[in-house]
Amino acid sequence: MDPVSIGLAVAAVAGASAAEGFANQVGIDAWQAVQRMLGAVRARLTPGGAAALDRLTAGDGGAGGGSGVDAEVIAGEVHTTVVADPVFRAEVADLLDQAVGNQKLATVIAVAQDNAKQINIGGDNHGPMTFN
């Protein structure tokens, strides 16, 4: 996984973890991998990055920035750190791989992985669909 994808995947997982019932949906093993990954990432973020992570994982856009802005901050800081530190890059990539074992979480990560351009459709879908 390239450094840009790692940063985007971390931000995507952090944002998804704010959803109500997320831990129950993904299961204990994936949830523990997410918590270990977020802990490792938090330790390497600047104070502003850590605040963005807190807002994103709490699902609180608040006055300090929306979730999109917070996700960009986190993705950028993670990218910079994994480029500079191959050990940290391997650690975060391994934790992401552990979390990907869960199908619901794998869908979140797949959107960000390797600069993927894809659509994920789940559940019952009826009627015409147009994609551009």
NUGU-200414 format. One record per residue (C-alpha): y, z, x; residue in one letter; residue number from 1. Coordinates in Angstrom, 3 decimals. Each point is the difference from the previous one (the first is absolute). Layout:
! residues N
panu Y:Y Z:Z X:X pamar:a mise:NUM
...
//
This chain:
! residues 132
panu Y:0.000 Z:0.000 X:0.000 pamar:m mise:1
panu Y:3.348 Z:-0.962 X:1.509 pamar:d mise:2
panu Y:2.847 Z:2.551 X:0.410 pamar:p mise:3
panu Y:2.041 Z:-1.445 X:-2.871 pamar:v mise:4
panu Y:-2.987 Z:0.233 X:-2.332 pamar:s mise:5
panu Y:-0.702 Z:3.577 X:1.055 pamar:i mise:6
panu Y:3.562 Z:1.023 X:-0.839 pamar:g mise:7
panu Y:-0.100 Z:-1.784 X:-3.350 pamar:l mise:8
panu Y:-3.409 Z:1.440 X:-0.853 pamar:a mise:9
panu Y:1.149 Z:3.549 X:0.812 pamar:v mise:10
panu Y:3.065 Z:-0.457 X:-2.230 pamar:a mise:11
panu Y:-2.132 Z:-1.484 X:-2.808 pamar:a mise:12
panu Y:-2.506 Z:2.856 X:0.138 pamar:v mise:13
panu Y:2.788 Z:2.597 X:0.141 pamar:a mise:14
panu Y:1.607 Z:-1.492 X:-3.097 pamar:g mise:15
panu Y:-3.299 Z:-0.274 X:-1.858 pamar:a mise:16
panu Y:-0.856 Z:3.623 X:0.804 pamar:s mise:17
panu Y:2.901 Z:1.128 X:-2.196 pamar:a mise:18
panu Y:-1.717 Z:-1.283 X:-3.148 pamar:a mise:19
panu Y:-1.172 Z:2.684 X:-2.378 pamar:e mise:20
panu Y:-3.722 Z:0.517 X:0.347 pamar:g mise:21
panu Y:-0.196 Z:-2.102 X:3.178 pamar:f mise:22
panu Y:-2.253 Z:2.490 X:1.802 pamar:a mise:23
panu Y:-2.456 Z:0.046 X:-2.904 pamar:n mise:24
panu Y:0.027 Z:-3.797 X:-0.266 pamar:q mise:25
panu Y:-0.761 Z:-0.730 X:3.649 pamar:v mise:26
panu Y:-2.410 Z:2.872 X:0.632 pamar:g mise:27
panu Y:-0.023 Z:2.878 X:2.453 pamar:i mise:28
panu Y:-1.000 Z:-1.914 X:3.151 pamar:d mise:29
panu Y:2.696 Z:-2.647 X:-0.390 pamar:a mise:30
panu Y:2.561 Z:2.634 X:-0.990 pamar:w mise:31
panu Y:-0.793 Z:2.051 X:3.107 pamar:q mise:32
panu Y:0.332 Z:-3.119 X:2.190 pamar:a mise:33
panu Y:3.382 Z:-0.720 X:-1.623 pamar:v mise:34
panu Y:1.149 Z:3.587 X:0.619 pamar:q mise:35
panu Y:-1.102 Z:-0.129 X:3.673 pamar:r mise:36
panu Y:1.770 Z:-3.355 X:0.436 pamar:m mise:37
panu Y:3.212 Z:1.244 X:-1.630 pamar:l mise:38
panu Y:-0.100 Z:3.146 X:2.160 pamar:g mise:39
panu Y:-0.424 Z:-2.030 X:3.187 pamar:a mise:40
panu Y:2.791 Z:-2.344 X:-1.036 pamar:v mise:41
panu Y:2.344 Z:2.823 X:-1.055 pamar:r mise:42
panu Y:-0.330 Z:1.578 X:3.465 pamar:a mise:43
panu Y:1.313 Z:-3.214 X:1.597 pamar:r mise:44
panu Y:2.859 Z:-0.810 X:-2.393 pamar:l mise:45
panu Y:3.659 Z:0.747 X:0.568 pamar:t mise:46
panu Y:1.532 Z:2.613 X:-2.336 pamar:p mise:47
panu Y:1.321 Z:-2.856 X:-2.158 pamar:g mise:48
panu Y:-3.423 Z:-1.637 X:-0.050 pamar:g mise:49
panu Y:-1.671 Z:3.288 X:-0.942 pamar:a mise:50
panu Y:2.502 Z:0.442 X:-2.854 pamar:a mise:51
panu Y:-0.768 Z:-3.559 X:-1.175 pamar:a mise:52
panu Y:-3.733 Z:0.805 X:0.117 pamar:l mise:53
panu Y:0.582 Z:3.176 X:-2.014 pamar:d mise:54
panu Y:1.928 Z:-1.922 X:-2.666 pamar:r mise:55
panu Y:-2.563 Z:-2.794 X:-0.106 pamar:l mise:56
panu Y:-3.037 Z:2.271 X:-0.278 pamar:t mise:57
panu Y:1.771 Z:2.079 X:-2.654 pamar:a mise:58
panu Y:0.929 Z:-3.109 X:-1.961 pamar:g mise:59
panu Y:3.656 Z:1.028 X:0.170 pamar:d mise:60
panu Y:2.461 Z:-2.804 X:0.684 pamar:g mise:61
panu Y:2.883 Z:2.392 X:-0.528 pamar:g mise:62
panu Y:3.479 Z:-0.442 X:1.369 pamar:a mise:63
panu Y:-1.296 Z:-0.411 X:3.549 pamar:g mise:64
panu Y:-1.536 Z:-3.392 X:-0.640 pamar:g mise:65
panu Y:-2.467 Z:-1.794 X:-2.191 pamar:g mise:66
panu Y:-3.656 Z:-0.294 X:0.757 pamar:s mise:67
panu Y:0.526 Z:-3.512 X:1.398 pamar:g mise:68
panu Y:2.562 Z:1.268 X:2.491 pamar:v mise:69
panu Y:-2.204 Z:2.942 X:0.949 pamar:d mise:70
panu Y:-3.017 Z:-2.273 X:0.438 pamar:a mise:71
panu Y:2.016 Z:-2.264 X:2.311 pamar:e mise:72
panu Y:1.094 Z:2.979 X:2.104 pamar:v mise:73
panu Y:-3.574 Z:1.253 X:0.335 pamar:i mise:74
panu Y:-1.457 Z:-3.453 X:0.706 pamar:a mise:75
panu Y:2.641 Z:-0.621 X:2.669 pamar:g mise:76
panu Y:-0.473 Z:3.324 X:1.747 pamar:e mise:77
panu Y:-3.800 Z:-0.258 X:-0.091 pamar:v mise:78
panu Y:0.204 Z:-3.556 X:1.348 pamar:h mise:79
panu Y:2.206 Z:1.103 X:2.908 pamar:t mise:80
panu Y:-2.288 Z:2.921 X:0.818 pamar:t mise:81
panu Y:-3.294 Z:-1.923 X:-0.149 pamar:v mise:82
panu Y:1.443 Z:-2.708 X:2.260 pamar:v mise:83
panu Y:1.019 Z:2.626 X:2.558 pamar:a mise:84
panu Y:-3.128 Z:2.181 X:-0.252 pamar:d mise:85
panu Y:-3.411 Z:-1.709 X:-0.160 pamar:p mise:86
panu Y:-1.796 Z:3.350 X:-0.460 pamar:v mise:87
panu Y:2.064 Z:0.766 X:-3.100 pamar:f mise:88
panu Y:-0.563 Z:-3.569 X:-1.201 pamar:r mise:89
panu Y:-3.783 Z:0.435 X:0.287 pamar:a mise:90
panu Y:0.137 Z:3.385 X:-1.764 pamar:e mise:91
panu Y:1.996 Z:-1.299 X:-2.969 pamar:v mise:92
panu Y:-2.073 Z:-3.196 X:-0.223 pamar:a mise:93
panu Y:-3.190 Z:2.097 X:-0.039 pamar:d mise:94
panu Y:1.337 Z:2.253 X:-2.760 pamar:l mise:95
panu Y:1.025 Z:-3.062 X:-2.012 pamar:l mise:96
panu Y:-3.502 Z:-1.420 X:0.466 pamar:d mise:97
panu Y:-1.504 Z:3.262 X:-1.276 pamar:q mise:98
panu Y:2.223 Z:-0.133 X:-3.060 pamar:a mise:99
panu Y:-0.834 Z:-3.669 X:-0.662 pamar:v mise:100
panu Y:-3.563 Z:1.036 X:-0.817 pamar:g mise:101
panu Y:1.305 Z:0.852 X:-3.453 pamar:n mise:102
panu Y:0.489 Z:-3.079 X:-2.208 pamar:q mise:103
panu Y:3.149 Z:1.239 X:-1.768 pamar:k mise:104
panu Y:1.673 Z:0.877 X:3.279 pamar:l mise:105
panu Y:-1.265 Z:-3.176 X:1.671 pamar:a mise:106
panu Y:1.953 Z:-2.013 X:-2.565 pamar:t mise:107
panu Y:3.216 Z:1.802 X:0.959 pamar:v mise:108
panu Y:-0.603 Z:-0.545 X:3.712 pamar:i mise:109
panu Y:-1.088 Z:-3.644 X:-0.420 pamar:a mise:110
panu Y:3.414 Z:-0.894 X:-1.352 pamar:v mise:111
panu Y:1.621 Z:1.072 X:3.270 pamar:a mise:112
panu Y:-2.749 Z:-0.862 X:2.464 pamar:q mise:113
panu Y:0.481 Z:-2.959 X:2.324 pamar:d mise:114
panu Y:3.124 Z:-1.065 X:-1.897 pamar:n mise:115
panu Y:-2.203 Z:-0.954 X:-2.955 pamar:a mise:116
panu Y:1.455 Z:-2.069 X:-2.787 pamar:k mise:117
panu Y:-2.254 Z:0.730 X:-2.929 pamar:q mise:118
panu Y:-0.142 Z:1.300 X:-3.510 pamar:i mise:119
panu Y:-2.319 Z:2.698 X:-1.252 pamar:n mise:120
panu Y:-0.753 Z:0.002 X:-3.714 pamar:i mise:121
panu Y:-2.041 Z:2.757 X:-1.534 pamar:g mise:122
panu Y:-1.047 Z:1.009 X:-3.475 pamar:g mise:123
panu Y:0.001 Z:-2.219 X:-3.046 pamar:d mise:124
panu Y:2.475 Z:-2.860 X:0.178 pamar:n mise:125
panu Y:0.544 Z:-2.404 X:-2.878 pamar:h mise:126
panu Y:2.218 Z:-3.013 X:-0.513 pamar:g mise:127
panu Y:1.514 Z:-2.561 X:2.306 pamar:p mise:128
panu Y:0.994 Z:0.882 X:3.562 pamar:m mise:129
panu Y:2.295 Z:-2.020 X:2.246 pamar:t mise:130
panu Y:0.347 Z:0.503 X:3.748 pamar:f mise:131
panu Y:2.640 Z:-1.587 X:2.219 pamar:n mise:132
//
